[in-house]
Amino acid sequence: MLCQAAAGLCAVGDVASWQNPRFGTRVQVGHRMNATERAIAAAGNLFGDATPFAPVPCFWTHQ
């Protein structure tokens, strides 16, 4: 929920999964926006913001 693989070690990216408290299950979203949003959340968590990462996955396309 805090993008942590272990204490002080974060796992982010479009292939990393996490426990999403909103849905109560592990989630993996292979999209670049997920990687960006998780990196922002992980940086905040490393600096003391203990807000769980619980987005609603969404996708967009031009196709």
PDBQT receptor file of N, H, CA, C and O in Angstrom, charges set to zero:
ATOM      1  N   MET A   1       0.819  -1.197   0.000  1.00  0.00    +0.000 N 
ATOM      2  CA  MET A   1       0.000   0.000   0.000  1.00  0.00    +0.000 C 
ATOM      3  C   MET A   1       0.858   1.254   0.000  1.00  0.00    +0.000 C 
ATOM      4  O   MET A   1       0.429   2.300  -0.486  1.00  0.00    +0.000 OA
ATOM      5  N   LEU A   2       2.060   1.158   0.538  1.00  0.00    +0.000 N 
ATOM      6  H   LEU A   2       2.408   0.308   0.933  1.00  0.00    +0.000 HD
ATOM      7  CA  LEU A   2       2.941   2.309   0.582  1.00  0.00    +0.000 C 
ATOM      8  C   LEU A   2       4.050   2.207  -0.456  1.00  0.00    +0.000 C 
ATOM      9  O   LEU A   2       5.059   2.905  -0.353  1.00  0.00    +0.000 OA
ATOM     10  N   CYS A   3       3.877   1.350  -1.452  1.00  0.00    +0.000 N 
ATOM     11  H   CYS A   3       3.057   0.784  -1.536  1.00  0.00    +0.000 HD
ATOM     12  CA  CYS A   3       4.856   1.156  -2.523  1.00  0.00    +0.000 C 
ATOM     13  C   CYS A   3       6.182   0.634  -1.983  1.00  0.00    +0.000 C 
ATOM     14  O   CYS A   3       7.227   0.854  -2.595  1.00  0.00    +0.000 OA
ATOM     15  N   GLN A   4       6.152  -0.049  -0.850  1.00  0.00    +0.000 N 
ATOM     16  H   GLN A   4       5.304  -0.227  -0.353  1.00  0.00    +0.000 HD
ATOM     17  CA  GLN A   4       7.380  -0.558  -0.258  1.00  0.00    +0.000 C 
ATOM     18  C   GLN A   4       7.494  -2.067  -0.449  1.00  0.00    +0.000 C 
ATOM     19  O   GLN A   4       6.549  -2.812  -0.190  1.00  0.00    +0.000 OA
ATOM     20  N   ALA A   5       8.654  -2.501  -0.901  1.00  0.00    +0.000 N 
ATOM     21  H   ALA A   5       9.422  -1.896  -1.112  1.00  0.00    +0.000 HD
ATOM     22  CA  ALA A   5       8.948  -3.929  -0.991  1.00  0.00    +0.000 C 
ATOM     23  C   ALA A   5       9.490  -4.422   0.349  1.00  0.00    +0.000 C 
ATOM     24  O   ALA A   5       9.300  -5.582   0.715  1.00  0.00    +0.000 OA
ATOM     25  N   ALA A   6      10.161  -3.537   1.072  1.00  0.00    +0.000 N 
ATOM     26  H   ALA A   6      10.315  -2.595   0.774  1.00  0.00    +0.000 HD
ATOM     27  CA  ALA A   6      10.689  -3.783   2.416  1.00  0.00    +0.000 C 
ATOM     28  C   ALA A   6      10.876  -2.412   3.059  1.00  0.00    +0.000 C 
ATOM     29  O   ALA A   6      10.738  -1.388   2.389  1.00  0.00    +0.000 OA
ATOM     30  N   ALA A   7      11.186  -2.388   4.335  1.00  0.00    +0.000 N 
ATOM     31  H   ALA A   7      11.298  -3.219   4.879  1.00  0.00    +0.000 HD
ATOM     32  CA  ALA A   7      11.366  -1.110   5.031  1.00  0.00    +0.000 C 
ATOM     33  C   ALA A   7      12.444  -0.274   4.338  1.00  0.00    +0.000 C 
ATOM     34  O   ALA A   7      13.596  -0.697   4.240  1.00  0.00    +0.000 OA
ATOM     35  N   GLY A   8      12.061   0.916   3.859  1.00  0.00    +0.000 N 
ATOM     36  H   GLY A   8      11.125   1.259   3.939  1.00  0.00    +0.000 HD
ATOM     37  CA  GLY A   8      12.994   1.809   3.200  1.00  0.00    +0.000 C 
ATOM     38  C   GLY A   8      13.321   1.457   1.762  1.00  0.00    +0.000 C 
ATOM     39  O   GLY A   8      14.178   2.099   1.155  1.00  0.00    +0.000 OA
ATOM     40  N   LEU A   9      12.656   0.446   1.198  1.00  0.00    +0.000 N 
ATOM     41  H   LEU A   9      11.960  -0.076   1.691  1.00  0.00    +0.000 HD
ATOM     42  CA  LEU A   9      12.906   0.007  -0.184  1.00  0.00    +0.000 C 
ATOM     43  C   LEU A   9      11.592   0.022  -0.946  1.00  0.00    +0.000 C 
ATOM     44  O   LEU A   9      10.666  -0.715  -0.608  1.00  0.00    +0.000 OA
ATOM     45  N   CYS A  10      11.507   0.858  -1.973  1.00  0.00    +0.000 N 
ATOM     46  H   CYS A  10      12.260   1.457  -2.248  1.00  0.00    +0.000 HD
ATOM     47  CA  CYS A  10      10.274   0.989  -2.746  1.00  0.00    +0.000 C 
ATOM     48  C   CYS A  10      10.359   0.202  -4.046  1.00  0.00    +0.000 C 
ATOM     49  O   CYS A  10      11.439   0.023  -4.609  1.00  0.00    +0.000 OA
ATOM     50  N   ALA A  11       9.213  -0.261  -4.510  1.00  0.00    +0.000 N 
ATOM     51  H   ALA A  11       8.336  -0.115  -4.052  1.00  0.00    +0.000 HD
ATOM     52  CA  ALA A  11       9.114  -0.957  -5.793  1.00  0.00    +0.000 C 
ATOM     53  C   ALA A  11       8.077  -0.223  -6.629  1.00  0.00    +0.000 C 
ATOM     54  O   ALA A  11       6.897  -0.192  -6.280  1.00  0.00    +0.000 OA
ATOM     55  N   VAL A  12       8.517   0.361  -7.722  1.00  0.00    +0.000 N 
ATOM     56  H   VAL A  12       9.476   0.335  -8.005  1.00  0.00    +0.000 HD
ATOM     57  CA  VAL A  12       7.603   1.089  -8.593  1.00  0.00    +0.000 C 
ATOM     58  C   VAL A  12       7.854   0.685 -10.038  1.00  0.00    +0.000 C 
ATOM     59  O   VAL A  12       8.851   0.031 -10.345  1.00  0.00    +0.000 OA
ATOM     60  N   GLY A  13       6.969   1.067 -10.899  1.00  0.00    +0.000 N 
ATOM     61  H   GLY A  13       6.159   1.598 -10.650  1.00  0.00    +0.000 HD
ATOM     62  CA  GLY A  13       7.114   0.768 -12.317  1.00  0.00    +0.000 C 
ATOM     63  C   GLY A  13       5.861   0.104 -12.846  1.00  0.00    +0.000 C 
ATOM     64  O   GLY A  13       4.981  -0.289 -12.080  1.00  0.00    +0.000 OA
ATOM     65  N   ASP A  14       5.786  -0.018 -14.151  1.00  0.00    +0.000 N 
ATOM     66  H   ASP A  14       6.501   0.301 -14.774  1.00  0.00    +0.000 HD
ATOM     67  CA  ASP A  14       4.578  -0.570 -14.748  1.00  0.00    +0.000 C 
ATOM     68  C   ASP A  14       4.477  -2.090 -14.619  1.00  0.00    +0.000 C 
ATOM     69  O   ASP A  14       3.453  -2.660 -14.997  1.00  0.00    +0.000 OA
ATOM     70  N   VAL A  15       5.503  -2.761 -14.097  1.00  0.00    +0.000 N 
ATOM     71  H   VAL A  15       6.334  -2.297 -13.790  1.00  0.00    +0.000 HD
ATOM     72  CA  VAL A  15       5.429  -4.208 -13.907  1.00  0.00    +0.000 C 
ATOM     73  C   VAL A  15       5.359  -4.606 -12.434  1.00  0.00    +0.000 C 
ATOM     74  O   VAL A  15       5.184  -5.787 -12.135  1.00  0.00    +0.000 OA
ATOM     75  N   ALA A  16       5.488  -3.664 -11.509  1.00  0.00    +0.000 N 
ATOM     76  H   ALA A  16       5.629  -2.704 -11.751  1.00  0.00    +0.000 HD
ATOM     77  CA  ALA A  16       5.421  -3.964 -10.081  1.00  0.00    +0.000 C 
ATOM     78  C   ALA A  16       3.963  -4.008  -9.634  1.00  0.00    +0.000 C 
ATOM     79  O   ALA A  16       3.168  -3.154 -10.027  1.00  0.00    +0.000 OA
ATOM     80  N   SER A  17       3.610  -4.989  -8.821  1.00  0.00    +0.000 N 
ATOM     81  H   SER A  17       4.256  -5.683  -8.502  1.00  0.00    +0.000 HD
ATOM     82  CA  SER A  17       2.251  -5.075  -8.294  1.00  0.00    +0.000 C 
ATOM     83  C   SER A  17       2.224  -4.534  -6.871  1.00  0.00    +0.000 C 
ATOM     84  O   SER A  17       3.269  -4.392  -6.236  1.00  0.00    +0.000 OA
ATOM     85  N   TRP A  18       1.036  -4.234  -6.374  1.00  0.00    +0.000 N 
ATOM     86  H   TRP A  18       0.187  -4.349  -6.890  1.00  0.00    +0.000 HD
ATOM     87  CA  TRP A  18       0.887  -3.733  -5.015  1.00  0.00    +0.000 C 
ATOM     88  C   TRP A  18      -0.474  -4.132  -4.474  1.00  0.00    +0.000 C 
ATOM     89  O   TRP A  18      -1.392  -4.444  -5.233  1.00  0.00    +0.000 OA
ATOM     90  N   GLN A  19      -0.594  -4.120  -3.160  1.00  0.00    +0.000 N 
ATOM     91  H   GLN A  19       0.152  -3.867  -2.543  1.00  0.00    +0.000 HD
ATOM     92  CA  GLN A  19      -1.854  -4.406  -2.492  1.00  0.00    +0.000 C 
ATOM     93  C   GLN A  19      -2.677  -3.123  -2.507  1.00  0.00    +0.000 C 
ATOM     94  O   GLN A  19      -2.325  -2.154  -1.835  1.00  0.00    +0.000 OA
ATOM     95  N   ASN A  20      -3.761  -3.108  -3.262  1.00  0.00    +0.000 N 
ATOM     96  H   ASN A  20      -4.047  -3.895  -3.808  1.00  0.00    +0.000 HD
ATOM     97  CA  ASN A  20      -4.603  -1.921  -3.375  1.00  0.00    +0.000 C 
ATOM     98  C   ASN A  20      -5.690  -1.980  -2.306  1.00  0.00    +0.000 C 
ATOM     99  O   ASN A  20      -6.570  -2.837  -2.384  1.00  0.00    +0.000 OA
ATOM    100  N   PRO A  21      -5.656  -1.082  -1.295  1.00  0.00    +0.000 N 
ATOM    101  CA  PRO A  21      -6.645  -1.123  -0.227  1.00  0.00    +0.000 C 
ATOM    102  C   PRO A  21      -8.058  -0.786  -0.703  1.00  0.00    +0.000 C 
ATOM    103  O   PRO A  21      -9.035  -1.160  -0.054  1.00  0.00    +0.000 OA
ATOM    104  N   ARG A  22      -8.172  -0.093  -1.814  1.00  0.00    +0.000 N 
ATOM    105  H   ARG A  22      -7.379   0.211  -2.342  1.00  0.00    +0.000 HD
ATOM    106  CA  ARG A  22      -9.497   0.251  -2.346  1.00  0.00    +0.000 C 
ATOM    107  C   ARG A  22     -10.244  -1.009  -2.802  1.00  0.00    +0.000 C 
ATOM    108  O   ARG A  22     -11.456  -1.118  -2.617  1.00  0.00    +0.000 OA
ATOM    109  N   PHE A  23      -9.505  -1.970  -3.406  1.00  0.00    +0.000 N 
ATOM    110  H   PHE A  23      -8.520  -1.882  -3.557  1.00  0.00    +0.000 HD
ATOM    111  CA  PHE A  23     -10.126  -3.186  -3.933  1.00  0.00    +0.000 C 
ATOM    112  C   PHE A  23      -9.849  -4.417  -3.080  1.00  0.00    +0.000 C 
ATOM    113  O   PHE A  23     -10.467  -5.460  -3.295  1.00  0.00    +0.000 OA
ATOM    114  N   GLY A  24      -8.927  -4.321  -2.111  1.00  0.00    +0.000 N 
ATOM    115  H   GLY A  24      -8.425  -3.473  -1.937  1.00  0.00    +0.000 HD
ATOM    116  CA  GLY A  24      -8.622  -5.435  -1.231  1.00  0.00    +0.000 C 
ATOM    117  C   GLY A  24      -7.911  -6.585  -1.935  1.00  0.00    +0.000 C 
ATOM    118  O   GLY A  24      -8.058  -7.734  -1.521  1.00  0.00    +0.000 OA
ATOM    119  N   THR A  25      -7.152  -6.310  -2.978  1.00  0.00    +0.000 N 
ATOM    120  H   THR A  25      -7.033  -5.376  -3.315  1.00  0.00    +0.000 HD
ATOM    121  CA  THR A  25      -6.444  -7.347  -3.718  1.00  0.00    +0.000 C 
ATOM    122  C   THR A  25      -5.158  -6.775  -4.316  1.00  0.00    +0.000 C 
ATOM    123  O   THR A  25      -4.983  -5.557  -4.372  1.00  0.00    +0.000 OA
ATOM    124  N   ARG A  26      -4.261  -7.653  -4.762  1.00  0.00    +0.000 N 
ATOM    125  H   ARG A  26      -4.403  -8.641  -4.717  1.00  0.00    +0.000 HD
ATOM    126  CA  ARG A  26      -3.045  -7.204  -5.442  1.00  0.00    +0.000 C 
ATOM    127  C   ARG A  26      -3.417  -6.755  -6.849  1.00  0.00    +0.000 C 
ATOM    128  O   ARG A  26      -4.249  -7.375  -7.511  1.00  0.00    +0.000 OA
ATOM    129  N   VAL A  27      -2.796  -5.677  -7.294  1.00  0.00    +0.000 N 
ATOM    130  H   VAL A  27      -2.120  -5.174  -6.756  1.00  0.00    +0.000 HD
ATOM    131  CA  VAL A  27      -3.084  -5.092  -8.596  1.00  0.00    +0.000 C 
ATOM    132  C   VAL A  27      -1.766  -4.852  -9.326  1.00  0.00    +0.000 C 
ATOM    133  O   VAL A  27      -0.771  -4.465  -8.713  1.00  0.00    +0.000 OA
ATOM    134  N   GLN A  28      -1.766  -5.084 -10.631  1.00  0.00    +0.000 N 
ATOM    135  H   GLN A  28      -2.574  -5.399 -11.129  1.00  0.00    +0.000 HD
ATOM    136  CA  GLN A  28      -0.621  -4.760 -11.478  1.00  0.00    +0.000 C 
ATOM    137  C   GLN A  28      -1.186  -4.099 -12.722  1.00  0.00    +0.000 C 
ATOM    138  O   GLN A  28      -1.990  -4.693 -13.440  1.00  0.00    +0.000 OA
ATOM    139  N   VAL A  29      -0.763  -2.865 -12.975  1.00  0.00    +0.000 N 
ATOM    140  H   VAL A  29      -0.110  -2.382 -12.392  1.00  0.00    +0.000 HD
ATOM    141  CA  VAL A  29      -1.259  -2.111 -14.118  1.00  0.00    +0.000 C 
ATOM    142  C   VAL A  29      -0.077  -1.775 -15.012  1.00  0.00    +0.000 C 
ATOM    143  O   VAL A  29       0.785  -0.985 -14.627  1.00  0.00    +0.000 OA
ATOM    144  N   GLY A  30      -0.028  -2.363 -16.200  1.00  0.00    +0.000 N 
ATOM    145  H   GLY A  30      -0.729  -3.004 -16.512  1.00  0.00    +0.000 HD
ATOM    146  CA  GLY A  30       1.084  -2.144 -17.118  1.00  0.00    +0.000 C 
ATOM    147  C   GLY A  30       0.883  -0.920 -17.981  1.00  0.00    +0.000 C 
ATOM    148  O   GLY A  30       0.689  -1.035 -19.191  1.00  0.00    +0.000 OA
ATOM    149  N   HIS A  31       0.928   0.244 -17.375  1.00  0.00    +0.000 N 
ATOM    150  H   HIS A  31       1.086   0.337 -16.392  1.00  0.00    +0.000 HD
ATOM    151  CA  HIS A  31       0.712   1.489 -18.093  1.00  0.00    +0.000 C 
ATOM    152  C   HIS A  31       1.675   2.533 -17.569  1.00  0.00    +0.000 C 
ATOM    153  O   HIS A  31       1.975   2.546 -16.375  1.00  0.00    +0.000 OA
ATOM    154  N   ARG A  32       2.165   3.405 -18.426  1.00  0.00    +0.000 N 
ATOM    155  H   ARG A  32       1.922   3.395 -19.396  1.00  0.00    +0.000 HD
ATOM    156  CA  ARG A  32       3.178   4.372 -18.003  1.00  0.00    +0.000 C 
ATOM    157  C   ARG A  32       2.661   5.347 -16.952  1.00  0.00    +0.000 C 
ATOM    158  O   ARG A  32       3.444   5.811 -16.124  1.00  0.00    +0.000 OA
ATOM    159  N   MET A  33       1.385   5.669 -16.957  1.00  0.00    +0.000 N 
ATOM    160  H   MET A  33       0.749   5.292 -17.630  1.00  0.00    +0.000 HD
ATOM    161  CA  MET A  33       0.845   6.580 -15.940  1.00  0.00    +0.000 C 
ATOM    162  C   MET A  33       0.915   5.940 -14.558  1.00  0.00    +0.000 C 
ATOM    163  O   MET A  33       1.155   6.631 -13.568  1.00  0.00    +0.000 OA
ATOM    164  N   ASN A  34       0.709   4.629 -14.482  1.00  0.00    +0.000 N 
ATOM    165  H   ASN A  34       0.514   4.068 -15.286  1.00  0.00    +0.000 HD
ATOM    166  CA  ASN A  34       0.828   3.932 -13.210  1.00  0.00    +0.000 C 
ATOM    167  C   ASN A  34       2.249   4.058 -12.680  1.00  0.00    +0.000 C 
ATOM    168  O   ASN A  34       2.447   4.297 -11.489  1.00  0.00    +0.000 OA
ATOM    169  N   ALA A  35       3.225   3.901 -13.539  1.00  0.00    +0.000 N 
ATOM    170  H   ALA A  35       3.064   3.707 -14.506  1.00  0.00    +0.000 HD
ATOM    171  CA  ALA A  35       4.620   4.017 -13.115  1.00  0.00    +0.000 C 
ATOM    172  C   ALA A  35       4.911   5.426 -12.597  1.00  0.00    +0.000 C 
ATOM    173  O   ALA A  35       5.603   5.584 -11.591  1.00  0.00    +0.000 OA
ATOM    174  N   THR A  36       4.398   6.434 -13.265  1.00  0.00    +0.000 N 
ATOM    175  H   THR A  36       3.836   6.306 -14.082  1.00  0.00    +0.000 HD
ATOM    176  CA  THR A  36       4.613   7.820 -12.847  1.00  0.00    +0.000 C 
ATOM    177  C   THR A  36       3.934   8.103 -11.512  1.00  0.00    +0.000 C 
ATOM    178  O   THR A  36       4.544   8.684 -10.615  1.00  0.00    +0.000 OA
ATOM    179  N   GLU A  37       2.671   7.695 -11.378  1.00  0.00    +0.000 N 
ATOM    180  H   GLU A  37       2.175   7.224 -12.107  1.00  0.00    +0.000 HD
ATOM    181  CA  GLU A  37       1.928   7.950 -10.140  1.00  0.00    +0.000 C 
ATOM    182  C   GLU A  37       2.528   7.204  -8.959  1.00  0.00    +0.000 C 
ATOM    183  O   GLU A  37       2.581   7.737  -7.851  1.00  0.00    +0.000 OA
ATOM    184  N   ARG A  38       2.980   5.981  -9.185  1.00  0.00    +0.000 N 
ATOM    185  H   ARG A  38       2.937   5.548 -10.086  1.00  0.00    +0.000 HD
ATOM    186  CA  ARG A  38       3.593   5.217  -8.087  1.00  0.00    +0.000 C 
ATOM    187  C   ARG A  38       4.926   5.804  -7.676  1.00  0.00    +0.000 C 
ATOM    188  O   ARG A  38       5.265   5.789  -6.492  1.00  0.00    +0.000 OA
ATOM    189  N   ALA A  39       5.695   6.323  -8.628  1.00  0.00    +0.000 N 
ATOM    190  H   ALA A  39       5.421   6.335  -9.590  1.00  0.00    +0.000 HD
ATOM    191  CA  ALA A  39       6.972   6.947  -8.281  1.00  0.00    +0.000 C 
ATOM    192  C   ALA A  39       6.747   8.175  -7.402  1.00  0.00    +0.000 C 
ATOM    193  O   ALA A  39       7.492   8.402  -6.448  1.00  0.00    +0.000 OA
ATOM    194  N   ILE A  40       5.733   8.961  -7.716  1.00  0.00    +0.000 N 
ATOM    195  H   ILE A  40       5.128   8.777  -8.491  1.00  0.00    +0.000 HD
ATOM    196  CA  ILE A  40       5.404  10.134  -6.903  1.00  0.00    +0.000 C 
ATOM    197  C   ILE A  40       4.978   9.700  -5.499  1.00  0.00    +0.000 C 
ATOM    198  O   ILE A  40       5.417  10.283  -4.507  1.00  0.00    +0.000 OA
ATOM    199  N   ALA A  41       4.124   8.679  -5.414  1.00  0.00    +0.000 N 
ATOM    200  H   ALA A  41       3.767   8.205  -6.220  1.00  0.00    +0.000 HD
ATOM    201  CA  ALA A  41       3.670   8.175  -4.112  1.00  0.00    +0.000 C 
ATOM    202  C   ALA A  41       4.831   7.586  -3.317  1.00  0.00    +0.000 C 
ATOM    203  O   ALA A  41       4.930   7.809  -2.110  1.00  0.00    +0.000 OA
ATOM    204  N   ALA A  42       5.702   6.843  -3.973  1.00  0.00    +0.000 N 
ATOM    205  H   ALA A  42       5.622   6.662  -4.953  1.00  0.00    +0.000 HD
ATOM    206  CA  ALA A  42       6.842   6.230  -3.284  1.00  0.00    +0.000 C 
ATOM    207  C   ALA A  42       7.786   7.292  -2.734  1.00  0.00    +0.000 C 
ATOM    208  O   ALA A  42       8.282   7.157  -1.616  1.00  0.00    +0.000 OA
ATOM    209  N   ALA A  43       8.038   8.340  -3.499  1.00  0.00    +0.000 N 
ATOM    210  H   ALA A  43       7.635   8.450  -4.408  1.00  0.00    +0.000 HD
ATOM    211  CA  ALA A  43       8.904   9.424  -3.024  1.00  0.00    +0.000 C 
ATOM    212  C   ALA A  43       8.296  10.074  -1.789  1.00  0.00    +0.000 C 
ATOM    213  O   ALA A  43       9.001  10.351  -0.818  1.00  0.00    +0.000 OA
ATOM    214  N   GLY A  44       6.997  10.315  -1.824  1.00  0.00    +0.000 N 
ATOM    215  H   GLY A  44       6.424  10.089  -2.613  1.00  0.00    +0.000 HD
ATOM    216  CA  GLY A  44       6.324  10.878  -0.655  1.00  0.00    +0.000 C 
ATOM    217  C   GLY A  44       6.428   9.960   0.546  1.00  0.00    +0.000 C 
ATOM    218  O   GLY A  44       6.672  10.423   1.661  1.00  0.00    +0.000 OA
ATOM    219  N   ASN A  45       6.247   8.661   0.335  1.00  0.00    +0.000 N 
ATOM    220  H   ASN A  45       6.049   8.284  -0.570  1.00  0.00    +0.000 HD
ATOM    221  CA  ASN A  45       6.331   7.697   1.432  1.00  0.00    +0.000 C 
ATOM    222  C   ASN A  45       7.731   7.638   2.021  1.00  0.00    +0.000 C 
ATOM    223  O   ASN A  45       7.879   7.516   3.237  1.00  0.00    +0.000 OA
ATOM    224  N   LEU A  46       8.752   7.722   1.192  1.00  0.00    +0.000 N 
ATOM    225  H   LEU A  46       8.632   7.821   0.204  1.00  0.00    +0.000 HD
ATOM    226  CA  LEU A  46      10.132   7.713   1.686  1.00  0.00    +0.000 C 
ATOM    227  C   LEU A  46      10.441   8.940   2.540  1.00  0.00    +0.000 C 
ATOM    228  O   LEU A  46      11.312   8.900   3.409  1.00  0.00    +0.000 OA
ATOM    229  N   PHE A  47       9.713  10.038   2.283  1.00  0.00    +0.000 N 
ATOM    230  H   PHE A  47       9.005  10.071   1.578  1.00  0.00    +0.000 HD
ATOM    231  CA  PHE A  47       9.938  11.274   3.031  1.00  0.00    +0.000 C 
ATOM    232  C   PHE A  47       8.882  11.527   4.097  1.00  0.00    +0.000 C 
ATOM    233  O   PHE A  47       8.725  12.656   4.563  1.00  0.00    +0.000 OA
ATOM    234  N   GLY A  48       8.147  10.468   4.490  1.00  0.00    +0.000 N 
ATOM    235  H   GLY A  48       8.275   9.551   4.111  1.00  0.00    +0.000 HD
ATOM    236  CA  GLY A  48       7.262  10.581   5.641  1.00  0.00    +0.000 C 
ATOM    237  C   GLY A  48       5.779  10.665   5.380  1.00  0.00    +0.000 C 
ATOM    238  O   GLY A  48       5.005  10.673   6.337  1.00  0.00    +0.000 OA
ATOM    239  N   ASP A  49       5.340  10.729   4.136  1.00  0.00    +0.000 N 
ATOM    240  H   ASP A  49       5.969  10.723   3.358  1.00  0.00    +0.000 HD
ATOM    241  CA  ASP A  49       3.908  10.758   3.837  1.00  0.00    +0.000 C 
ATOM    242  C   ASP A  49       3.409   9.314   3.769  1.00  0.00    +0.000 C 
ATOM    243  O   ASP A  49       3.723   8.593   2.822  1.00  0.00    +0.000 OA
ATOM    244  N   ALA A  50       2.642   8.896   4.760  1.00  0.00    +0.000 N 
ATOM    245  H   ALA A  50       2.388   9.482   5.529  1.00  0.00    +0.000 HD
ATOM    246  CA  ALA A  50       2.190   7.502   4.841  1.00  0.00    +0.000 C 
ATOM    247  C   ALA A  50       0.807   7.319   4.229  1.00  0.00    +0.000 C 
ATOM    248  O   ALA A  50       0.004   6.543   4.748  1.00  0.00    +0.000 OA
ATOM    249  N   THR A  51       0.517   8.014   3.143  1.00  0.00    +0.000 N 
ATOM    250  H   THR A  51       1.169   8.644   2.721  1.00  0.00    +0.000 HD
ATOM    251  CA  THR A  51      -0.759   7.872   2.453  1.00  0.00    +0.000 C 
ATOM    252  C   THR A  51      -0.723   6.628   1.576  1.00  0.00    +0.000 C 
ATOM    253  O   THR A  51       0.146   6.521   0.710  1.00  0.00    +0.000 OA
ATOM    254  N   PRO A  52      -1.655   5.669   1.776  1.00  0.00    +0.000 N 
ATOM    255  CA  PRO A  52      -1.660   4.466   0.942  1.00  0.00    +0.000 C 
ATOM    256  C   PRO A  52      -1.901   4.808  -0.532  1.00  0.00    +0.000 C 
ATOM    257  O   PRO A  52      -2.655   5.728  -0.850  1.00  0.00    +0.000 OA
ATOM    258  N   PHE A  53      -1.255   4.061  -1.419  1.00  0.00    +0.000 N 
ATOM    259  H   PHE A  53      -0.642   3.314  -1.160  1.00  0.00    +0.000 HD
ATOM    260  CA  PHE A  53      -1.439   4.227  -2.855  1.00  0.00    +0.000 C 
ATOM    261  C   PHE A  53      -2.660   3.415  -3.257  1.00  0.00    +0.000 C 
ATOM    262  O   PHE A  53      -2.603   2.186  -3.291  1.00  0.00    +0.000 OA
ATOM    263  N   ALA A  54      -3.768   4.093  -3.564  1.00  0.00    +0.000 N 
ATOM    264  H   ALA A  54      -3.814   5.091  -3.537  1.00  0.00    +0.000 HD
ATOM    265  CA  ALA A  54      -5.024   3.405  -3.845  1.00  0.00    +0.000 C 
ATOM    266  C   ALA A  54      -5.775   4.067  -4.997  1.00  0.00    +0.000 C 
ATOM    267  O   ALA A  54      -6.912   4.502  -4.815  1.00  0.00    +0.000 OA
ATOM    268  N   PRO A  55      -5.161   4.154  -6.183  1.00  0.00    +0.000 N 
ATOM    269  CA  PRO A  55      -5.854   4.794  -7.299  1.00  0.00    +0.000 C 
ATOM    270  C   PRO A  55      -6.887   3.862  -7.932  1.00  0.00    +0.000 C 
ATOM    271  O   PRO A  55      -6.864   2.649  -7.723  1.00  0.00    +0.000 OA
ATOM    272  N   VAL A  56      -7.779   4.450  -8.697  1.00  0.00    +0.000 N 
ATOM    273  H   VAL A  56      -7.798   5.435  -8.867  1.00  0.00    +0.000 HD
ATOM    274  CA  VAL A  56      -8.690   3.676  -9.537  1.00  0.00    +0.000 C 
ATOM    275  C   VAL A  56      -8.016   3.594 -10.898  1.00  0.00    +0.000 C 
ATOM    276  O   VAL A  56      -7.842   4.624 -11.549  1.00  0.00    +0.000 OA
ATOM    277  N   PRO A  57      -7.627   2.388 -11.358  1.00  0.00    +0.000 N 
ATOM    278  CA  PRO A  57      -6.927   2.272 -12.639  1.00  0.00    +0.000 C 
ATOM    279  C   PRO A  57      -7.776   2.805 -13.797  1.00  0.00    +0.000 C 
ATOM    280  O   PRO A  57      -8.982   2.569 -13.863  1.00  0.00    +0.000 OA
ATOM    281  N   CYS A  58      -7.126   3.517 -14.694  1.00  0.00    +0.000 N 
ATOM    282  H   CYS A  58      -6.146   3.709 -14.641  1.00  0.00    +0.000 HD
ATOM    283  CA  CYS A  58      -7.803   4.007 -15.886  1.00  0.00    +0.000 C 
ATOM    284  C   CYS A  58      -6.819   3.986 -17.047  1.00  0.00    +0.000 C 
ATOM    285  O   CYS A  58      -5.606   3.995 -16.838  1.00  0.00    +0.000 OA
ATOM    286  N   PHE A  59      -7.328   3.960 -18.241  1.00  0.00    +0.000 N 
ATOM    287  H   PHE A  59      -8.314   3.953 -18.410  1.00  0.00    +0.000 HD
ATOM    288  CA  PHE A  59      -6.508   3.933 -19.447  1.00  0.00    +0.000 C 
ATOM    289  C   PHE A  59      -7.086   4.915 -20.448  1.00  0.00    +0.000 C 
ATOM    290  O   PHE A  59      -8.283   5.201 -20.433  1.00  0.00    +0.000 OA
ATOM    291  N   TRP A  60      -6.236   5.425 -21.310  1.00  0.00    +0.000 N 
ATOM    292  H   TRP A  60      -5.264   5.192 -21.323  1.00  0.00    +0.000 HD
ATOM    293  CA  TRP A  60      -6.680   6.286 -22.390  1.00  0.00    +0.000 C 
ATOM    294  C   TRP A  60      -5.901   5.915 -23.635  1.00  0.00    +0.000 C 
ATOM    295  O   TRP A  60      -4.800   5.369 -23.557  1.00  0.00    +0.000 OA
ATOM    296  N   THR A  61      -6.469   6.211 -24.755  1.00  0.00    +0.000 N 
ATOM    297  H   THR A  61      -7.363   6.654 -24.819  1.00  0.00    +0.000 HD
ATOM    298  CA  THR A  61      -5.808   5.900 -26.011  1.00  0.00    +0.000 C 
ATOM    299  C   THR A  61      -6.276   6.873 -27.092  1.00  0.00    +0.000 C 
ATOM    300  O   THR A  61      -7.349   7.467 -26.986  1.00  0.00    +0.000 OA
ATOM    301  N   HIS A  62      -5.469   7.025 -28.117  1.00  0.00    +0.000 N 
ATOM    302  H   HIS A  62      -4.597   6.543 -28.204  1.00  0.00    +0.000 HD
ATOM    303  CA  HIS A  62      -5.842   7.821 -29.265  1.00  0.00    +0.000 C 
ATOM    304  C   HIS A  62      -6.291   6.933 -30.419  1.00  0.00    +0.000 C 
ATOM    305  O   HIS A  62      -6.568   7.429 -31.511  1.00  0.00    +0.000 OA
ATOM    306  N   GLN A  63      -6.364   5.656 -30.192  1.00  0.00    +0.000 N 
ATOM    307  H   GLN A  63      -6.139   5.253 -29.305  1.00  0.00    +0.000 HD
ATOM    308  CA  GLN A  63      -6.723   4.724 -31.256  1.00  0.00    +0.000 C 
ATOM    309  C   GLN A  63      -8.206   4.432 -31.262  1.00  0.00    +0.000 C 
ATOM    310  O   GLN A  63      -8.680   3.662 -32.098  1.00  0.00    +0.000 OA
TER     311      GLN A  63
